Amino acid sequence: MIFVCTGTRVNNKSFATHFSDLLDDEGRIKVNAHFQVEGFDNVFALGDCCNMEQKMAYFAAKHGSVVSRNIQILQANDTGNKNKPLVSYTRTYISLFFSLFLFFLSLSLSLSLFLSLFLSLSLIHNTHKNKIKQQPEFIR
């Protein structure tokens, strides 16, 4: 079963009633290093709804590869073919750098957009002002 949990805040309405005791302060599901929901072996949470990392698609993709590998390992272990340990996720500390990069990028884009609008309006205003000055006195 898949729950869509996108947005600026976690959209946990679909699972909050069943997992209310497993939610952190931000409303995200608590998971272990294998993305297993605390207290469950065969229930996984990843991406925006889990408490592993910040909400970013980049991390959700990395979470997905770990979860898919762990599901394969659990299936192999259940059939008795292997007894492999689950894959643990190691947090990437690029998250701080990546977050700061995105913050400064958005700040830079906002600032450049503001400056270009300001300069455009200023240019339009000055052009209009000069046209008025160039008109003969009886037209003004």
C-alpha positions as CSV (number, residue, x, y, z in Angstrom):
1,M,0.0,0.0,0.0
2,I,1.3,3.5,-0.9
3,F,0.3,6.8,0.7
4,V,1.1,10.0,-1.0
5,C,2.6,12.4,1.6
6,T,3.8,15.4,-0.4
7,G,3.5,19.1,0.6
8,T,5.3,21.6,2.8
9,R,4.1,19.6,5.8
10,V,3.6,15.9,5.9
11,N,0.2,14.9,4.8
12,N,-0.3,12.1,7.3
13,K,-4.1,12.0,7.4
14,S,-4.2,8.6,5.7
15,F,-2.1,6.9,8.3
16,A,-2.2,9.1,11.4
17,T,-5.1,7.2,13.0
18,H,-3.4,3.8,12.6
19,F,0.2,4.9,13.4
20,S,-0.5,7.8,15.9
21,D,1.8,6.3,18.5
22,L,4.6,5.9,15.9
23,L,4.7,9.6,14.8
24,D,7.4,12.0,15.7
25,D,6.8,15.7,16.6
26,E,6.5,16.6,12.9
27,G,3.9,13.9,12.2
28,R,6.4,11.6,10.4
29,I,6.6,7.9,10.9
30,K,9.5,6.7,13.1
31,V,11.6,4.1,11.2
32,N,14.9,2.2,11.9
33,A,18.0,2.2,9.7
34,H,16.3,-0.3,7.3
35,F,13.2,2.0,6.9
36,Q,11.1,-0.6,8.8
37,V,8.4,1.1,10.8
38,E,9.2,0.7,14.5
39,G,7.7,-2.5,15.8
40,F,7.1,-4.1,12.4
41,D,9.3,-6.3,10.3
42,N,7.3,-6.1,7.0
43,V,6.1,-2.5,7.0
44,F,8.3,0.1,5.5
45,A,8.0,3.9,5.3
46,L,10.3,6.1,3.2
47,G,10.5,9.5,1.6
48,D,8.5,12.5,3.0
49,C,6.5,10.4,5.5
50,C,9.4,8.9,7.4
51,N,11.6,10.6,10.0
52,M,14.9,9.7,8.4
53,E,15.9,12.9,6.7
54,Q,14.6,16.2,5.3
55,K,11.8,16.1,2.8
56,M,13.5,16.0,-0.6
57,A,12.9,13.9,-3.7
58,Y,16.7,13.3,-3.8
59,F,16.5,11.5,-0.5
60,A,13.3,9.6,-1.3
61,A,15.0,8.0,-4.3
62,K,17.9,6.9,-2.1
63,H,15.4,5.6,0.5
64,G,13.6,3.6,-2.3
65,S,16.7,1.8,-3.4
66,V,17.4,0.6,0.2
67,V,13.8,-0.4,0.8
68,S,13.5,-2.4,-2.4
69,R,16.8,-4.2,-1.6
70,N,15.5,-5.0,1.9
71,I,12.2,-6.3,0.6
72,Q,14.2,-8.6,-1.8
73,I,16.3,-9.8,1.2
74,L,13.2,-10.5,3.3
75,Q,11.7,-12.5,0.5
76,A,14.8,-14.5,0.0
77,N,15.1,-15.1,3.8
78,D,11.5,-16.3,4.0
79,T,12.0,-18.9,1.2
80,G,15.0,-20.3,3.2
81,N,17.5,-19.6,0.4
82,K,19.6,-17.2,2.3
83,N,20.0,-15.6,5.7
84,K,21.3,-12.2,4.7
85,P,21.1,-9.2,7.0
86,L,19.1,-6.2,5.8
87,V,20.8,-3.2,4.2
88,S,21.2,-0.2,6.5
89,Y,20.8,3.3,5.3
90,T,23.6,5.7,6.1
91,R,22.6,9.4,6.1
92,T,24.3,11.5,3.5
93,Y,25.5,14.7,5.0
94,I,25.1,16.3,1.6
95,S,21.7,17.3,3.0
96,L,22.9,20.3,4.8
97,F,25.0,21.4,1.8
98,F,22.1,20.6,-0.6
99,S,19.6,22.5,1.6
100,L,21.9,25.5,1.8
101,F,22.6,25.4,-1.9
102,L,18.9,25.3,-2.7
103,F,18.2,28.1,-0.2
104,F,20.8,30.4,-1.7
105,L,19.8,29.5,-5.2
106,S,16.2,30.5,-4.5
107,L,17.3,33.6,-2.7
108,S,19.6,34.5,-5.6
109,L,16.8,33.9,-8.2
110,S,14.3,35.9,-6.1
111,L,16.8,38.8,-5.8
112,S,17.6,38.8,-9.5
113,L,13.9,38.7,-10.4
114,F,13.2,41.6,-8.0
115,L,16.1,43.6,-9.4
116,S,15.1,42.9,-13.0
117,L,11.5,44.0,-12.3
118,F,12.7,47.1,-10.4
119,L,15.1,48.1,-13.3
120,S,12.4,47.4,-15.9
121,L,9.8,49.5,-14.1
122,S,12.4,52.2,-13.5
123,L,13.3,52.2,-17.2
124,I,9.6,52.4,-18.2
125,H,9.0,55.2,-15.8
126,N,12.0,57.2,-17.0
127,T,11.1,56.7,-20.7
128,H,7.6,57.8,-20.1
129,K,8.8,60.8,-18.1
130,N,11.2,61.8,-20.9
131,K,8.3,61.5,-23.5
132,I,6.2,63.9,-21.5
133,K,9.1,66.4,-21.3
134,Q,9.6,66.3,-25.1
135,Q,5.9,67.1,-25.8
136,P,5.1,70.7,-26.6
137,E,3.7,72.8,-23.8
138,F,0.1,73.1,-25.2
139,I,-0.2,69.2,-25.3
140,R,0.8,68.7,-21.7
